[in-house]
Amino acid sequence: MEDPQTQQLSMFLASTAHDMKNSISVLSGTLERLLDDASPETEKAYPQMAQMLYQTRRLNDNLMQLLALYKNVGTPEYPFDVQPLDIGQLAEQVVANGRVLLESRGIALDLDIDPELVWHFDEDLIVGVVSHAINNAVHYTRDRIVLTARERDGWLEIRVEDNGAGYPASLLQAGGAAMSGTAIGVNFLTNSAGLGLHFSREVARMHRHRARHGAVRLENGGRLGGGCFILTLP
C-alpha cells in the first residue's frame, strides 16, 4: 500500500508525462507537416527534420508506454477491448502512422499480409506495438522494412523485418530479459531501457485464448537478413 506522499508523487509524475506526451505530439505533427510540404528552400534542412521526427516519435512511444504501464496494463482493471478486426485495417493504420517518417528517411515499407484475415485483438494496443516496432526498425535498416501478418498453426504471427546488419547482441540479450520478465536495466550501448520490449510483452500476454497467451521475441535473419521483431497472438 503506497503512502499518501508516494501516491501524490506518482500522480504528479504521471501528469507530467502526459503533458510531455501532448507537447511532443504537437511537435511531431508540426514536423510531419513541414516534411510533407518540403520545398527547395527547405531541402538542406530536410535530413535534420527527418531525424528530429524520428526522435520525437521515439519519445512519444516511450511516454505512451510509461503512461500505459502506470495505468497497470495487463491487470483486470485496465480497459482492454478485444474485437474481431481485419488485418488489412491494422496494416493501413500502421502504414499511415509511419508514412512521413519512412518517406523522409528513404525507407520502403513492404506489406505481406492476408487481406481477408480477421483476428481478435485490442486494436489500439496492437497498433501501438507494431508501430513502435516499425520505428525501431527505422534505426537498424538500410532502406527496407517488411511487415508480414499471417496465420500459422492457429496463431496470428506479425513480423517486422529489416535489411540492416541485425540487432546487436546486447539488444538481443536485453530483449530476452524483457520477454522473460526479469529486471529491466538501462543499456547505454543500445540506447534502450527495454521499455518498449517490456510493454510489448505485457500487451502480448494480455491476449489469451484458453490456456494460450501471446508472446514477442527478437531475432536476426529472416527474409531480409536483418533484425526481426515477431509478435504472436492466440
N, C-alpha and C positions, 0 to 999 in steps of 0.2 A: 504494500500500500504506500503510495507516494505521499510525502508530507506536503502541506499546502504550499510551501515555498518552492519545492521542486516542481510541483504541478504548475505553479504560476510561471516558472521559468520555461517549462516545456511548452506552455501555451504561447508565451512570448516568442520563443524560437520558431514555433510553427507559423505564427502570424507573420514574423519577419521573412521566413522562407516563402510564404505565399505572396507577400508584397514584392520580393525579389523576382519571383517567377513571373508575376504580371509585368514588371518593368522589362525583363528580358524578352518576354513575348512581344512587347511593343517594339523593342529594338530589332528583334528577329524579323518581324513583319515589315519594318521600315527597310531593312537590308534587302529583303526579298523584292520589294517594290523597286528599289534602286537598281538591283541586278536585272530585273525584268525590263526596266526602261533604260538600260545602259545605252550610251551613245558614244561616238568617237571622243567626245570631251572627257568621258569617264573611263576610257579604255585603259589608261595607265593604272587607275585605282581598282580596276575590276578584280585582279587576283587577290588584292588585300581585302576587298569587300567579301569575296568568296570565303577567304579564311576566317574573317570575322563572323560570317553567317554560320560556318561550321562550329566555331567555338561557342556561339550563343545557343546553337542547337544542343550542344553537349551540356551546357549549364542548365538549359531549360529541362532537358531529360532528367538530369540529376536532381533538380529541385522537385520535379513532379514525382520522382520515385521516393524521395525523402518524405514528401507530404503523404503519399500513399502508405508508406511504411509506418509513419506516425499515426495514421488512422487505422492501424492494425490490419493491413491487408493480410488475408489468409485466415482471419478469425471469423467466427459466425456473425459478429457484429458488422463486418464490412459489407457495404452494398454490392452484392455480387449478382450480376444479371446475365444468366446463360440463356441464349436464344439460338434457334436454328438460323444460320447465316450463310449466305452464298460466298464461297471462297473468292470468286471474281470481285465481289464487292469489297472484301478485305484488301485484295491486291490494289484496287482502284484507290482506296484511301491511303495506302502506304505510298503508292506512286505519287499521288497528289502532295503528300506531306514532304516528299523528298525531291520533287521535280526541280525546283530552282537551285537547290544546293548541288544536286548532281550535274545539272547543266553548267553551272558556274565553274565546277571543277573538271569538266570534260569527261565525266564518267557515264558510261552506258549502263542502264538497268534493264536486264532482260527478264522476261517472265516465262515460267514453265509451270503452268497451273492447269488443273482440270476445271474448266469454266462451269461445268454442271455439278460440281461437288458442293454439297451442303453439309455443314458440321455445327455442332452445338458448342458455343464458347461465349465468353464475355467480350463483346466487340471492342469496347474502349481499352480494356487491359491488353488484349492480344495485339491490337493495332499499335499500342504503345510499345510493347515488347519488340515487335517486328521492326517498327520504325527506328527504335534505338539500335537494333542490330544492323540496320542499313547505315545509320550514321556512323557506327563503329567501323563498319567495313570501308567507309569512305577513307578512313585513316590508313588502312592497310592495303587497299587495292592499288593496282597500277592505273587501270582505266575501265574496268568492267566488273559488274556485280550481277549475279543471277539470283532471282527469288523463285524458289520451287515450292509448290504445295501439292501433295499427292496423298492418297490413302494407301497405306502399307500395312497389311496384315491386321486390319481393324483399327489402325491408328491414323490420325492426321499427322503427317510429317511436313513441317515447314523448314526450309533450309535457306539460309542467306550465305552465299559463297562469293569469294572474290578471286582475282587473278594476281594477287600480290605475292610476297615472299612467305606468307603464312604467319600465324601468330607466333610470337617469341615464346620460348619455353617457360619464361617467368609468368606470362599471361595464361598459358595453358595450365600451369600449376595453380595460379590464383583462381582460375575458372573451376578446377577440380575442387578446391577448398570451398568455393561458394556453392557449388552444386551439392556437396556433402553436408553443408550446413555448419561447417567449422568456422572459427572466428575469422572475420574479415580484417585485413590489415592494409595499410596504405603501401602501395608498391610504386616507388618513385621511378623504377625502370620502365614501367608500362604506363605511367601517368594515370593509374587507375586505382580506386579504392575498392573495387569489386562490387560497388553499389548496384550497378546495372545488372550484373550477373546474379547477385542475391535477389534483387527484385524480380528478375525473370524466373528464377527458381521458385519463388513464392507464388507467383502468378500461375506457373505451370502446375504446381502441386494443388492449387485450388480447384483445378479442373479434374473431377473424379467421375468415374463410372464403374459401379460395383466395387471391386477390390483394386482397381487400377487408378493411377493418377499420372498427370503429365510430368514431363521432365525436360531439361535442357542440357546441352553439352557443347563443348568446343573441341574441334579437331582440325588438323591440317590435311590437305589433299583435295578430295572431291573432284568435281568435273572441271574446275578451273585451275586446280593445283595450288590454291592459296588457302586462306582461312575459311572455316566452315562453322557457322552457328546453326545448331539444329534444335528445333522445338518440336516435341511430340505431345499430342493430346489424345486422350482416350475417346 
